[in-house]
Every structure is written in C-alpha cells, then in structure tokens.
Amino acid sequence: MGLRVFLSPTYRAGGMVLDELGKPVPYFDEDRGFQDLDTMKAQYPGRS
C-alpha cells in the first residue's frame, strides 16, 4: 500500500467533533460513509 494509504481519498463514516463545551466526541454516520464510497466507486470503475 505505501503512499496510497496517505494519498488516496478516505472513506470514513465518522470522526471526532467538538460538543457544546469544546470537548472532542466521536461522531459516526455510516449511511453517509457508504454513500460516499458508492459515489467514489462510480467515479472510478474497476478499482477496489
């Protein structure tokens, strides 16, 4: 994999966001993650 890991688009369903008090908390939206993955697959057919 090498640099591909760092340079390829990410397909994340979540990450850290700040709450009202500025504390980092995890946030996940799996549906959006799968939608973004499907979009990228459509743009680059033949790649996995």
C-alpha positions in Angstrom: 0.0 0.0 0.0 2.7 2.5 0.9 1.8 6.1 -0.1 -1.6 5.0 -1.3 -2.8 4.9 2.3 -1.8 8.6 2.8 -2.7 10.0 -0.7 -6.0 8.2 -1.5 -9.4 9.6 -0.6 -10.7 8.5 2.7 -14.0 6.6 3.1 -14.7 7.4 6.7 -18.1 7.1 8.3 -17.1 9.1 11.3 -14.6 11.2 13.2 -14.1 13.4 16.1 -16.2 16.6 16.5 -16.5 19.1 19.4 -19.5 19.2 21.6 -21.1 22.4 23.1 -18.3 22.6 25.7 -15.5 22.1 23.2 -14.9 18.5 24.3 -14.0 16.1 21.4 -16.5 13.4 21.0 -16.8 10.6 18.3 -19.5 11.1 15.6 -20.4 8.3 13.2 -22.8 8.4 10.2 -22.4 5.0 8.5 -25.1 5.8 5.9 -23.2 8.8 4.6 -19.9 6.8 4.6 -21.5 4.1 2.4 -23.0 6.8 0.1 -19.6 8.5 -0.3 -18.0 5.1 -1.0 -20.6 4.3 -3.7 -20.0 7.7 -5.3 -16.3 7.1 -5.5 -16.7 3.6 -6.9 -19.0 5.0 -9.6 -16.4 7.7 -10.5 -13.5 5.1 -10.7 -15.0 1.9 -12.1 -12.7 -1.1 -12.0 -10.9 -0.1 -8.8 -11.5 -1.7 -5.4 
